[in-house]
Amino acid sequence: MSKAGYPYDNAPMERFYNTFKNCFYYRYTFESVEMLDEMTRRYMNWYNYVRPHSANGYLTPMEARSK
């Protein structure tokens, strides 16, 4: 583990959290924790199986992983 204040050690997760917050969390209003949980599951499925990523040569993470 790195010390606090060194985000470069964990750049992939920092990038994911930025995308998660800007493309999902800040765009919706959640009426309950259960609704947040369900929509987060749906977002994660979309992020991993549908959304192409430029870092993966425009493949989804699951497509890139299976190569």
Gaussian input, Z-matrix of N, CA and C with variables (Angstrom, degrees):
# hf/3-21g

backbone

0 1
 N
 C     1     B1
 C     2     B2     1     A1
 N     3     B3     2     A2     1     D1
 C     4     B4     3     A3     2     D2
 C     5     B5     4     A4     3     D3
 N     6     B6     5     A5     4     D4
 C     7     B7     6     A6     5     D5
 C     8     B8     7     A7     6     D6
 N     9     B9     8     A8     7     D7
 C    10    B10     9     A9     8     D8
 C    11    B11    10    A10     9     D9
 N    12    B12    11    A11    10    D10
 C    13    B13    12    A12    11    D11
 C    14    B14    13    A13    12    D12
 N    15    B15    14    A14    13    D13
 C    16    B16    15    A15    14    D14
 C    17    B17    16    A16    15    D15
 N    18    B18    17    A17    16    D16
 C    19    B19    18    A18    17    D17
 C    20    B20    19    A19    18    D18
 N    21    B21    20    A20    19    D19
 C    22    B22    21    A21    20    D20
 C    23    B23    22    A22    21    D21
 N    24    B24    23    A23    22    D22
 C    25    B25    24    A24    23    D23
 C    26    B26    25    A25    24    D24
 N    27    B27    26    A26    25    D25
 C    28    B28    27    A27    26    D26
 C    29    B29    28    A28    27    D27
 N    30    B30    29    A29    28    D28
 C    31    B31    30    A30    29    D29
 C    32    B32    31    A31    30    D30
 N    33    B33    32    A32    31    D31
 C    34    B34    33    A33    32    D32
 C    35    B35    34    A34    33    D33
 N    36    B36    35    A35    34    D34
 C    37    B37    36    A36    35    D35
 C    38    B38    37    A37    36    D36
 N    39    B39    38    A38    37    D37
 C    40    B40    39    A39    38    D38
 C    41    B41    40    A40    39    D39
 N    42    B42    41    A41    40    D40
 C    43    B43    42    A42    41    D41
 C    44    B44    43    A43    42    D42
 N    45    B45    44    A44    43    D43
 C    46    B46    45    A45    44    D44
 C    47    B47    46    A46    45    D45
 N    48    B48    47    A47    46    D46
 C    49    B49    48    A48    47    D47
 C    50    B50    49    A49    48    D48
 N    51    B51    50    A50    49    D49
 C    52    B52    51    A51    50    D50
 C    53    B53    52    A52    51    D51
 N    54    B54    53    A53    52    D52
 C    55    B55    54    A54    53    D53
 C    56    B56    55    A55    54    D54
 N    57    B57    56    A56    55    D55
 C    58    B58    57    A57    56    D56
 C    59    B59    58    A58    57    D57
 N    60    B60    59    A59    58    D58
 C    61    B61    60    A60    59    D59
 C    62    B62    61    A61    60    D60
 N    63    B63    62    A62    61    D61
 C    64    B64    63    A63    62    D62
 C    65    B65    64    A64    63    D63
 N    66    B66    65    A65    64    D64
 C    67    B67    66    A66    65    D65
 C    68    B68    67    A67    66    D66
 N    69    B69    68    A68    67    D67
 C    70    B70    69    A69    68    D68
 C    71    B71    70    A70    69    D69
 N    72    B72    71    A71    70    D70
 C    73    B73    72    A72    71    D71
 C    74    B74    73    A73    72    D72
 N    75    B75    74    A74    73    D73
 C    76    B76    75    A75    74    D74
 C    77    B77    76    A76    75    D75
 N    78    B78    77    A77    76    D76
 C    79    B79    78    A78    77    D77
 C    80    B80    79    A79    78    D78
 N    81    B81    80    A80    79    D79
 C    82    B82    81    A81    80    D80
 C    83    B83    82    A82    81    D81
 N    84    B84    83    A83    82    D82
 C    85    B85    84    A84    83    D83
 C    86    B86    85    A85    84    D84
 N    87    B87    86    A86    85    D85
 C    88    B88    87    A87    86    D86
 C    89    B89    88    A88    87    D87
 N    90    B90    89    A89    88    D88
 C    91    B91    90    A90    89    D89
 C    92    B92    91    A91    90    D90
 N    93    B93    92    A92    91    D91
 C    94    B94    93    A93    92    D92
 C    95    B95    94    A94    93    D93
 N    96    B96    95    A95    94    D94
 C    97    B97    96    A96    95    D95
 C    98    B98    97    A97    96    D96
 N    99    B99    98    A98    97    D97
 C   100   B100    99    A99    98    D98
 C   101   B101   100   A100    99    D99
 N   102   B102   101   A101   100   D100
 C   103   B103   102   A102   101   D101
 C   104   B104   103   A103   102   D102
 N   105   B105   104   A104   103   D103
 C   106   B106   105   A105   104   D104
 C   107   B107   106   A106   105   D105
 N   108   B108   107   A107   106   D106
 C   109   B109   108   A108   107   D107
 C   110   B110   109   A109   108   D108
 N   111   B111   110   A110   109   D109
 C   112   B112   111   A111   110   D110
 C   113   B113   112   A112   111   D111
 N   114   B114   113   A113   112   D112
 C   115   B115   114   A114   113   D113
 C   116   B116   115   A115   114   D114
 N   117   B117   116   A116   115   D115
 C   118   B118   117   A117   116   D116
 C   119   B119   118   A118   117   D117
 N   120   B120   119   A119   118   D118
 C   121   B121   120   A120   119   D119
 C   122   B122   121   A121   120   D120
 N   123   B123   122   A122   121   D121
 C   124   B124   123   A123   122   D122
 C   125   B125   124   A124   123   D123
 N   126   B126   125   A125   124   D124
 C   127   B127   126   A126   125   D125
 C   128   B128   127   A127   126   D126
 N   129   B129   128   A128   127   D127
 C   130   B130   129   A129   128   D128
 C   131   B131   130   A130   129   D129
 N   132   B132   131   A131   130   D130
 C   133   B133   132   A132   131   D131
 C   134   B134   133   A133   132   D132
 N   135   B135   134   A134   133   D133
 C   136   B136   135   A135   134   D134
 C   137   B137   136   A136   135   D135
 N   138   B138   137   A137   136   D136
 C   139   B139   138   A138   137   D137
 C   140   B140   139   A139   138   D138
 N   141   B141   140   A140   139   D139
 C   142   B142   141   A141   140   D140
 C   143   B143   142   A142   141   D141
 N   144   B144   143   A143   142   D142
 C   145   B145   144   A144   143   D143
 C   146   B146   145   A145   144   D144
 N   147   B147   146   A146   145   D145
 C   148   B148   147   A147   146   D146
 C   149   B149   148   A148   147   D147
 N   150   B150   149   A149   148   D148
 C   151   B151   150   A150   149   D149
 C   152   B152   151   A151   150   D150
 N   153   B153   152   A152   151   D151
 C   154   B154   153   A153   152   D152
 C   155   B155   154   A154   153   D153
 N   156   B156   155   A155   154   D154
 C   157   B157   156   A156   155   D155
 C   158   B158   157   A157   156   D156
 N   159   B159   158   A158   157   D157
 C   160   B160   159   A159   158   D158
 C   161   B161   160   A160   159   D159
 N   162   B162   161   A161   160   D160
 C   163   B163   162   A162   161   D161
 C   164   B164   163   A163   162   D162
 N   165   B165   164   A164   163   D163
 C   166   B166   165   A165   164   D164
 C   167   B167   166   A166   165   D165
 N   168   B168   167   A167   166   D166
 C   169   B169   168   A168   167   D167
 C   170   B170   169   A169   168   D168
 N   171   B171   170   A170   169   D169
 C   172   B172   171   A171   170   D170
 C   173   B173   172   A172   171   D171
 N   174   B174   173   A173   172   D172
 C   175   B175   174   A174   173   D173
 C   176   B176   175   A175   174   D174
 N   177   B177   176   A176   175   D175
 C   178   B178   177   A177   176   D176
 C   179   B179   178   A178   177   D177
 N   180   B180   179   A179   178   D178
 C   181   B181   180   A180   179   D179
 C   182   B182   181   A181   180   D180
 N   183   B183   182   A182   181   D181
 C   184   B184   183   A183   182   D182
 C   185   B185   184   A184   183   D183
 N   186   B186   185   A185   184   D184
 C   187   B187   186   A186   185   D185
 C   188   B188   187   A187   186   D186
 N   189   B189   188   A188   187   D187
 C   190   B190   189   A189   188   D188
 C   191   B191   190   A190   189   D189
 N   192   B192   191   A191   190   D190
 C   193   B193   192   A192   191   D191
 C   194   B194   193   A193   192   D192
 N   195   B195   194   A194   193   D193
 C   196   B196   195   A195   194   D194
 C   197   B197   196   A196   195   D195
 N   198   B198   197   A197   196   D196
 C   199   B199   198   A198   197   D197
 C   200   B200   199   A199   198   D198

   B1=1.4645
   B2=1.5167
   B3=1.2970
   B4=1.4587
   B5=1.5201
   B6=1.3071
   B7=1.4562
   B8=1.5229
   B9=1.3034
   B10=1.4616
   B11=1.5260
   B12=1.3146
   B13=1.4460
   B14=1.5161
   B15=1.3470
   B16=1.4548
   B17=1.5268
   B18=1.3482
   B19=1.4635
   B20=1.5237
   B21=1.3434
   B22=1.4549
   B23=1.5241
   B24=1.3206
   B25=1.4570
   B26=1.5210
   B27=1.3161
   B28=1.4570
   B29=1.5297
   B30=1.3129
   B31=1.4648
   B32=1.5230
   B33=1.3441
   B34=1.4651
   B35=1.5329
   B36=1.3248
   B37=1.4703
   B38=1.5226
   B39=1.3132
   B40=1.4646
   B41=1.5279
   B42=1.3224
   B43=1.4589
   B44=1.5276
   B45=1.3330
   B46=1.4626
   B47=1.5241
   B48=1.3285
   B49=1.4688
   B50=1.5218
   B51=1.3236
   B52=1.4588
   B53=1.5282
   B54=1.3242
   B55=1.4675
   B56=1.5211
   B57=1.3176
   B58=1.4637
   B59=1.5289
   B60=1.3200
   B61=1.4590
   B62=1.5249
   B63=1.3341
   B64=1.4631
   B65=1.5182
   B66=1.3211
   B67=1.4654
   B68=1.5265
   B69=1.3142
   B70=1.4595
   B71=1.5283
   B72=1.3056
   B73=1.4630
   B74=1.5285
   B75=1.3211
   B76=1.4676
   B77=1.5251
   B78=1.3249
   B79=1.4635
   B80=1.5244
   B81=1.3171
   B82=1.4656
   B83=1.5172
   B84=1.3218
   B85=1.4570
   B86=1.5224
   B87=1.2974
   B88=1.4608
   B89=1.5179
   B90=1.3176
   B91=1.4579
   B92=1.5192
   B93=1.3271
   B94=1.4605
   B95=1.5211
   B96=1.3135
   B97=1.4603
   B98=1.5262
   B99=1.3244
   B100=1.4629
   B101=1.5280
   B102=1.3260
   B103=1.4631
   B104=1.5262
   B105=1.3306
   B106=1.4603
   B107=1.5276
   B108=1.3292
   B109=1.4723
   B110=1.5250
   B111=1.3113
   B112=1.4696
   B113=1.5300
   B114=1.3206
   B115=1.4604
   B116=1.5255
   B117=1.3195
   B118=1.4620
   B119=1.5200
   B120=1.3332
   B121=1.4711
   B122=1.5276
   B123=1.3226
   B124=1.4638
   B125=1.5290
   B126=1.3353
   B127=1.4576
   B128=1.5246
   B129=1.3215
   B130=1.4671
   B131=1.5257
   B132=1.3179
   B133=1.4624
   B134=1.5334
   B135=1.3222
   B136=1.4630
   B137=1.5273
   B138=1.3303
   B139=1.4628
   B140=1.5285
   B141=1.3174
   B142=1.4611
   B143=1.5178
   B144=1.3289
   B145=1.4643
   B146=1.5293
   B147=1.3347
   B148=1.4587
   B149=1.5282
   B150=1.2992
   B151=1.4657
   B152=1.5279
   B153=1.3382
   B154=1.4618
   B155=1.5337
   B156=1.3073
   B157=1.4606
   B158=1.5210
   B159=1.3070
   B160=1.4621
   B161=1.5258
   B162=1.3208
   B163=1.4703
   B164=1.5264
   B165=1.3176
   B166=1.4708
   B167=1.5226
   B168=1.3107
   B169=1.4600
   B170=1.5187
   B171=1.3194
   B172=1.4636
   B173=1.5309
   B174=1.3088
   B175=1.4667
   B176=1.5118
   B177=1.3299
   B178=1.4585
   B179=1.5236
   B180=1.3313
   B181=1.4543
   B182=1.5406
   B183=1.3025
   B184=1.4692
   B185=1.5278
   B186=1.3275
   B187=1.4672
   B188=1.5316
   B189=1.3240
   B190=1.4587
   B191=1.5287
   B192=1.3122
   B193=1.4657
   B194=1.5214
   B195=1.3267
   B196=1.4591
   B197=1.5264
   B198=1.3242
   B199=1.4731
   B200=1.4995
   A1=109.21
   A2=114.76
   A3=119.75
   A4=109.68
   A5=114.53
   A6=119.62
   A7=109.67
   A8=115.80
   A9=121.21
   A10=108.96
   A11=116.23
   A12=120.05
   A13=113.89
   A14=117.75
   A15=122.42
   A16=109.69
   A17=118.23
   A18=120.63
   A19=113.80
   A20=118.37
   A21=120.07
   A22=112.09
   A23=117.38
   A24=120.79
   A25=111.27
   A26=116.81
   A27=121.42
   A28=110.09
   A29=116.86
   A30=121.97
   A31=114.14
   A32=120.78
   A33=118.55
   A34=113.10
   A35=117.18
   A36=119.15
   A37=111.30
   A38=117.91
   A39=120.68
   A40=109.79
   A41=117.74
   A42=121.85
   A43=110.63
   A44=116.55
   A45=119.89
   A46=110.55
   A47=117.78
   A48=120.22
   A49=111.31
   A50=117.24
   A51=120.24
   A52=110.23
   A53=117.40
   A54=121.49
   A55=110.70
   A56=117.32
   A57=122.37
   A58=110.67
   A59=116.55
   A60=119.84
   A61=112.25
   A62=117.21
   A63=120.17
   A64=113.88
   A65=117.84
   A66=120.51
   A67=113.24
   A68=117.29
   A69=119.15
   A70=112.41
   A71=116.96
   A72=121.22
   A73=113.40
   A74=118.02
   A75=120.91
   A76=113.51
   A77=118.31
   A78=121.42
   A79=114.22
   A80=117.53
   A81=120.12
   A82=110.74
   A83=114.47
   A84=122.24
   A85=106.80
   A86=116.59
   A87=121.79
   A88=109.46
   A89=115.47
   A90=120.45
   A91=112.53
   A92=117.14
   A93=120.51
   A94=109.11
   A95=115.82
   A96=121.55
   A97=110.10
   A98=116.39
   A99=120.51
   A100=111.20
   A101=116.28
   A102=120.36
   A103=110.33
   A104=117.32
   A105=121.57
   A106=110.52
   A107=117.40
   A108=121.61
   A109=111.54
   A110=117.12
   A111=120.76
   A112=111.36
   A113=116.52
   A114=119.02
   A115=111.70
   A116=117.69
   A117=121.04
   A118=110.09
   A119=117.49
   A120=120.55
   A121=111.10
   A122=116.69
   A123=120.95
   A124=111.43
   A125=116.34
   A126=119.73
   A127=110.56
   A128=117.02
   A129=120.72
   A130=110.92
   A131=117.56
   A132=121.01
   A133=109.78
   A134=116.94
   A135=121.19
   A136=110.95
   A137=116.64
   A138=121.86
   A139=111.43
   A140=117.51
   A141=121.26
   A142=114.82
   A143=117.91
   A144=120.31
   A145=115.40
   A146=118.11
   A147=120.72
   A148=112.22
   A149=118.18
   A150=122.67
   A151=111.30
   A152=118.47
   A153=119.90
   A154=110.85
   A155=116.17
   A156=122.08
   A157=109.48
   A158=117.34
   A159=120.75
   A160=111.61
   A161=117.52
   A162=120.88
   A163=112.00
   A164=117.40
   A165=122.28
   A166=111.52
   A167=117.76
   A168=119.69
   A169=112.04
   A170=116.33
   A171=124.47
   A172=113.15
   A173=114.74
   A174=121.52
   A175=107.59
   A176=116.85
   A177=119.20
   A178=107.74
   A179=118.54
   A180=119.41
   A181=113.09
   A182=117.42
   A183=118.89
   A184=111.62
   A185=117.88
   A186=120.57
   A187=110.49
   A188=116.21
   A189=120.82
   A190=110.93
   A191=116.50
   A192=120.96
   A193=111.78
   A194=117.12
   A195=120.24
   A196=112.67
   A197=117.87
   A198=120.71
   A199=111.35
   D1=139.11
   D2=176.17
   D3=-90.81
   D4=167.08
   D5=177.63
   D6=-73.94
   D7=158.68
   D8=175.33
   D9=-61.20
   D10=142.84
   D11=179.10
   D12=94.28
   D13=4.17
   D14=177.99
   D15=-119.47
   D16=71.21
   D17=-174.72
   D18=-68.39
   D19=-16.74
   D20=-177.10
   D21=-67.29
   D22=-23.05
   D23=176.82
   D24=-68.49
   D25=-22.28
   D26=-176.41
   D27=-128.56
   D28=41.25
   D29=-173.77
   D30=-58.69
   D31=-42.07
   D32=-179.70
   D33=-60.77
   D34=-42.11
   D35=179.50
   D36=-71.32
   D37=-36.93
   D38=176.64
   D39=-61.30
   D40=-41.14
   D41=178.53
   D42=-65.35
   D43=-42.42
   D44=178.33
   D45=-61.54
   D46=-47.47
   D47=-179.23
   D48=-60.73
   D49=-37.84
   D50=176.79
   D51=-61.65
   D52=-47.35
   D53=179.20
   D54=-63.35
   D55=-44.23
   D56=-179.96
   D57=-58.02
   D58=-48.88
   D59=-178.06
   D60=-66.55
   D61=-44.77
   D62=-174.98
   D63=-77.41
   D64=-32.95
   D65=-177.43
   D66=-94.67
   D67=-11.67
   D68=-175.62
   D69=-133.91
   D70=-66.89
   D71=-168.68
   D72=-60.15
   D73=-45.18
   D74=-177.42
   D75=-76.53
   D76=-11.19
   D77=-175.77
   D78=-93.91
   D79=-11.57
   D80=-174.86
   D81=-125.95
   D82=157.69
   D83=172.28
   D84=-111.38
   D85=129.85
   D86=-176.23
   D87=-107.11
   D88=129.27
   D89=-176.85
   D90=-84.46
   D91=-18.10
   D92=-179.85
   D93=-157.16
   D94=165.76
   D95=176.22
   D96=-64.37
   D97=-36.78
   D98=179.08
   D99=-62.96
   D100=-40.42
   D101=177.82
   D102=-64.92
   D103=-42.59
   D104=176.42
   D105=-59.77
   D106=-44.98
   D107=179.34
   D108=-60.32
   D109=-46.97
   D110=-178.34
   D111=-65.68
   D112=-44.07
   D113=-179.98
   D114=-68.44
   D115=-32.28
   D116=175.85
   D117=-65.77
   D118=-42.22
   D119=176.47
   D120=-59.57
   D121=-43.02
   D122=178.66
   D123=-65.20
   D124=-41.53
   D125=178.33
   D126=-62.52
   D127=-44.28
   D128=-179.16
   D129=-62.78
   D130=-38.84
   D131=176.86
   D132=-63.04
   D133=-46.20
   D134=178.30
   D135=-61.73
   D136=-44.98
   D137=-177.75
   D138=-61.81
   D139=-40.25
   D140=-175.67
   D141=-87.76
   D142=-29.10
   D143=-172.96
   D144=-112.98
   D145=-16.75
   D146=-174.27
   D147=-119.17
   D148=-45.30
   D149=-172.54
   D150=-75.51
   D151=118.94
   D152=175.70
   D153=-74.00
   D154=147.90
   D155=-178.04
   D156=-118.91
   D157=130.93
   D158=-179.37
   D159=-63.10
   D160=-32.97
   D161=179.25
   D162=-66.36
   D163=-20.17
   D164=179.73
   D165=-103.18
   D166=21.23
   D167=-177.03
   D168=67.71
   D169=34.02
   D170=-179.51
   D171=62.24
   D172=33.29
   D173=169.44
   D174=-104.09
   D175=159.06
   D176=172.44
   D177=-73.80
   D178=161.18
   D179=178.07
   D180=-57.44
   D181=-37.75
   D182=-179.65
   D183=-71.57
   D184=-33.75
   D185=175.16
   D186=-66.31
   D187=-43.37
   D188=179.73
   D189=-65.24
   D190=-37.08
   D191=-179.18
   D192=-68.44
   D193=-33.85
   D194=-176.21
   D195=-79.41
   D196=-8.19
   D197=179.13
   D198=-81.97

